Amino acid sequence: IGLATLGSFLTGLLNGVPTTCGTFSFTVQVTDSTNTTATKQFSLTITCITSGPTITTAVLPNGVATQPYPALTLQAQGGATPYNWSATGLPTGINLSVAGVLGGTATSAGTFSVTVTVADSSTPQQTASKTLALTISAALTIVTAALPNGGVTQTYPATTLQAQGGATPYSWSVTGLPAG
């Protein structure tokens, strides 16, 4: 950084548009009308910012209502770290920390359009946003209300049990049935 890139320095005004990044040490001298001088060492850092942040998380894992969401740390690249995260459109019970950790327990099912935003720590601050789908399935439940009764030595009426919610395909097991 030279005086030419900093503009007029005769008034004590330090300004301009730096073209090089790094930490710079320099000495400033002031002279009054009687030719008395004072000097002082300064240091300033010019941060290199090549581009703002970009959100690299491509998909959000599905969750199930009333069950803990599988914690996920969102990812970004570029800009100046540390990042500060925020989100809109999250289902009730799911939250995003400023560190980018998505977690919680959704209270209801549905597909949600979630817009996540990352802000970097550069000056001026740069941001990026991305909209991702978040699917929360209903909790797994057996919806078959009742089973038909049977008789000893009679063929039991074949009955298919029904379930909903959770994540398919389902796998069934049973314990405690009578012999036969």
Legacy VTK file of the C-alpha trace (Angstrom):
# vtk DataFile Version 3.0
C-alpha trace
ASCII
DATASET POLYDATA
POINTS 180 float
0.000 0.000 0.000
1.435 3.322 -0.958
0.325 6.865 -0.494
-0.845 6.989 -4.101
-3.383 4.204 -3.470
-4.495 5.812 -0.238
-5.388 9.161 -1.776
-4.409 12.544 -0.419
-2.575 12.191 2.857
-1.739 15.868 3.359
-4.859 16.341 5.522
-4.278 13.221 7.614
-7.051 11.353 5.815
-6.189 7.707 5.208
-8.499 6.252 2.549
-8.557 4.416 -0.769
-9.108 0.946 -2.189
-6.344 -1.516 -1.246
-5.214 -3.843 -4.008
-3.144 -6.198 -1.854
-4.152 -8.247 1.170
-2.035 -8.878 4.244
-0.880 -7.152 7.411
1.014 -3.929 6.905
3.157 -1.973 9.370
3.920 1.649 8.582
5.047 4.856 10.201
3.075 8.084 10.086
4.731 11.428 10.649
3.073 14.775 11.217
4.880 18.113 10.952
3.489 21.346 12.337
4.061 24.870 11.071
7.199 25.257 13.236
8.746 22.127 11.705
8.206 20.049 14.857
7.474 16.419 14.036
5.803 13.477 15.719
5.817 9.892 14.469
3.803 6.811 15.308
3.895 3.157 14.178
0.643 1.648 12.939
-0.401 -1.768 11.706
-3.474 -2.656 9.683
-4.776 -5.826 8.133
-6.398 -5.971 4.721
-8.465 -9.155 4.389
-8.532 -11.029 1.096
-12.055 -11.947 0.106
-12.202 -13.651 -3.253
-15.893 -14.438 -3.168
-18.778 -14.724 -0.781
-19.850 -17.976 0.811
-21.630 -20.746 -1.074
-23.883 -23.288 0.627
-22.694 -26.765 -0.347
-25.306 -28.827 1.534
-27.445 -30.331 -1.247
-30.207 -32.206 0.597
-31.695 -32.438 4.070
-32.338 -35.912 5.490
-35.966 -36.856 6.106
-37.284 -36.967 9.641
-40.214 -38.427 11.540
-42.660 -36.375 13.594
-42.284 -36.691 17.380
-38.871 -38.354 16.997
-35.498 -36.569 17.264
-34.307 -35.274 13.906
-30.947 -36.730 12.820
-28.651 -33.776 13.654
-26.954 -32.329 10.603
-24.314 -29.604 10.302
-24.879 -27.511 7.185
-21.828 -26.913 5.011
-20.565 -23.847 3.131
-17.356 -22.750 1.463
-15.793 -19.445 0.464
-16.089 -16.085 2.138
-14.554 -15.436 5.537
-15.176 -17.785 8.448
-16.680 -18.093 10.978
-20.119 -18.313 9.411
-23.438 -17.315 10.955
-26.462 -19.417 9.894
-30.215 -18.738 9.924
-33.302 -20.366 8.398
-36.938 -19.721 7.585
-39.691 -22.235 6.880
-38.608 -24.848 9.415
-41.335 -27.058 10.913
-42.262 -26.394 14.534
-39.751 -28.119 16.816
-36.837 -28.082 14.346
-34.249 -25.312 14.673
-30.971 -24.196 13.150
-28.185 -22.931 15.414
-25.989 -20.003 14.366
-23.213 -22.597 13.953
-25.298 -24.366 11.276
-26.507 -27.402 13.250
-30.035 -28.492 12.296
-31.842 -30.501 14.968
-34.795 -30.862 17.285
-38.051 -32.813 17.166
-40.739 -31.905 14.645
-44.237 -31.802 16.063
-46.066 -32.458 12.779
-45.594 -34.154 9.432
-45.323 -32.478 6.038
-42.924 -31.299 3.378
-41.393 -27.944 4.222
-39.598 -25.477 1.972
-36.675 -24.338 4.122
-34.535 -21.370 3.126
-31.133 -21.446 4.824
-28.878 -18.398 4.820
-25.186 -18.222 5.637
-23.439 -14.939 6.430
-19.676 -14.725 6.510
-17.546 -12.534 8.784
-16.088 -10.272 6.105
-16.570 -6.524 5.991
-18.833 -5.882 4.263
-20.596 -9.080 5.220
-21.508 -11.403 2.346
-24.396 -13.855 2.385
-25.767 -16.765 0.401
-29.166 -18.462 0.581
-30.478 -21.789 -0.631
-33.932 -23.376 -0.489
-34.026 -27.051 0.474
-36.933 -29.460 0.960
-37.385 -31.044 4.382
-39.789 -33.989 4.589
-41.114 -34.983 7.983
-43.128 -38.227 7.912
-45.882 -39.045 10.340
-44.849 -41.237 13.236
-45.090 -44.961 12.515
-48.358 -46.428 13.774
-50.341 -49.620 13.219
-53.712 -48.486 11.865
-55.480 -51.866 11.839
-58.222 -51.308 14.409
-59.053 -54.914 15.334
-58.565 -58.520 14.232
-61.310 -61.040 13.513
-61.846 -63.763 16.087
-61.104 -67.370 15.187
-62.137 -70.843 16.336
-60.143 -73.864 17.474
-59.436 -76.266 14.578
-60.890 -73.740 12.077
-58.860 -71.868 9.488
-58.205 -68.374 10.732
-59.406 -65.676 8.269
-56.329 -64.210 6.542
-55.881 -60.620 7.605
-53.320 -58.107 6.371
-52.226 -55.667 9.013
-51.869 -52.019 7.974
-49.393 -49.358 9.106
-48.744 -45.760 8.153
-46.088 -43.134 8.670
-42.445 -43.790 9.340
-40.223 -44.879 6.480
-41.166 -47.684 4.120
-40.703 -50.528 3.427
-42.039 -51.980 6.660
-40.863 -55.191 8.293
-43.304 -57.040 10.564
-42.763 -59.437 13.459
-45.075 -60.939 16.059
-44.822 -62.600 19.466
-47.420 -64.317 21.641
-49.723 -65.896 19.028
-51.511 -69.132 19.945
-50.058 -72.369 18.559
-51.053 -73.082 14.980
LINES 1 181
180 0 1 2 3 4 5 6 7 8 9 10 11 12 13 14 15 16 17 18 19 20 21 22 23 24 25 26 27 28 29 30 31 32 33 34 35 36 37 38 39 40 41 42 43 44 45 46 47 48 49 50 51 52 53 54 55 56 57 58 59 60 61 62 63 64 65 66 67 68 69 70 71 72 73 74 75 76 77 78 79 80 81 82 83 84 85 86 87 88 89 90 91 92 93 94 95 96 97 98 99 100 101 102 103 104 105 106 107 108 109 110 111 112 113 114 115 116 117 118 119 120 121 122 123 124 125 126 127 128 129 130 131 132 133 134 135 136 137 138 139 140 141 142 143 144 145 146 147 148 149 150 151 152 153 154 155 156 157 158 159 160 161 162 163 164 165 166 167 168 169 170 171 172 173 174 175 176 177 178 179
